[in-house]
Amino acid sequence: MKYLVTGAAGFIGAATCQKLLAANHTVVGIDNLNDYYDVNLKLARLAQFENDFEFTFVKMDIADRTSMTELFKHEKFDRVIHLAAQAGVRYSIENPDAYADSNLVGHLNVLEGCRHNKVQHLVYASSSSVYGLNEKTPFETTDSVDHPVSFYAATKKANELMAHSYSHLYNLPTTGLRFFTVYGPWGRPDMAPYIFTKKILNGDTIDINNNGDMWRDFTYIDDIVEGVIRASDVVPKADVNWKVESGSPSSSSAPYKVYNIGHGSPINLMDFITSIESELGIEAKKNFREMQAGDVYKTFADTQDLYIATGYKPCVGLELGVKNLIDWYKDFYEKQ
Ligand SMILES: NC(=O)c1ccc[n+]([C@@H]2O[C@H](COP(=O)([O-])OP(=O)(O)OC[C@H]3O[C@@H](n4cnc5c(N)ncnc54)[C@H](O)[C@@H]3O)[C@@H](O)[C@H]2O)c1
């Protein structure tokens, strides 16, 4: 099968390409290689595939409508896994324009490409941040997601709405995946697991938001990628019996689905830090501080729907996940 993976140089994108290639699929990966974080890390992720003839990398901005139209027309993808986005909650407060370009215009270009070229299935990244002001846990896809607390989250919710309109109007099967804090080897330098590892190793002080009273449904990268691929294999069908009044917001009379994809067991921030400390054998210097703008107190995924549809069952626990992250981090930066 021929896949387009957007955001192929990213954390989840590169791991997804790797798994698709291992399963003998043909993959075209696109990414604009922007400098939101270290471009060398993005290039190093891509370098893993440089000898794989089934992989082609194209440097492209998904917000560039003309190039995207040409790419879709020329390549004729069977399926699309759309992961390119301006990520990060806090940066969306400083630079909302980057989110409008990549997450709104870019997402529209992907939808248009799928629509005009009869792509079988579009799987795209949403986020647990859509749950915003929700306090009830675990978060279920039947919960209201109308109250985001960051512009990033608002763009991800918008992605789901945009996808629904295309599923409805053009019968395009779409699946949105709400990712919950992904961590592991090749992880993102703007996220806490990487930042903590780096700072503790360098003897720098780590900032601990809300004085450590926070919970995250940390999910290991391999579990996430397994879920992404499983979801791409289950093409949603229109449910003719679905009604707005009685149906779940995560389904539709159109071929449209939204799932949570997390570990399903939230971890206290201090426990996460302790596990990094014990793996490194170093006690962190800690600066406890208030909750930061755009942050949520707790994330906790109910993944029952994804399990029923695909058999998705996360299996990597915190200890092994943190060990793998740290082994990779040491090995990667020793060689730089
Ligand atoms: N990692 C997580 O915990 C997490 C949680 C929730 C949602 N997500 C979502 O999952 C997706 C992948 O996240 P990630 O952690 O791999 O992030 P990432 O930043 O590592 O990967 C995104 C990639 O997209 C590329 N990109 C950004 N804008 C682009 C554009 N306009 N054109 C082409 N390429 C562009 C970036 O260069 C980057 O390589 C994103 O949509 C993100 O919002 C991730």
The ligand as an ORCA input file, in Angstrom:
! r2SCAN-3c Opt
* xyz 0 1
  N       3.883     14.173     20.925
  C       2.756     14.308     21.638
  O       2.699     14.047     22.846
  C       1.498     14.791     20.949
  C       0.334     14.944     21.737
  C      -0.825     15.377     21.130
  C      -0.871     15.605     19.763
  N       0.266     15.464     19.027
  C       0.168     15.733     17.593
  O       0.790     14.674     16.883
  C       1.415     15.160     15.701
  C       2.883     14.759     15.674
  O       3.492     15.291     16.839
  P       5.021     15.108     17.167
  O       5.148     14.981     18.630
  O       5.595     14.080     16.273
  O       5.552     16.568     16.775
  P       6.831     16.999     15.940
  O       6.908     18.486     16.056
  O       8.014     16.207     16.354
  O       6.439     16.597     14.466
  C       5.701     17.414     13.598
  C       6.492     17.543     12.311
  O       5.698     18.318     11.420
  C       6.543     19.217     10.731
  N       5.751     20.353     10.323
  C       5.220     21.319     11.107
  N       4.570     22.220     10.356
  C       4.684     21.802      9.073
  C       4.243     22.308      7.827
  N       3.553     23.451      7.751
  N       4.546     21.627      6.699
  C       5.253     20.471      6.756
  N       5.725     19.957      7.908
  C       5.440     20.607      9.052
  C       7.646     19.581     11.714
  O       8.831     19.991     11.063
  C       7.826     18.287     12.490
  O       8.890     17.513     11.976
  C       1.177     16.659     15.689
  O       0.037     16.919     14.905
  C       0.908     16.983     17.139
  O       0.111     18.143     17.280
  C       1.444     15.051     19.587
*
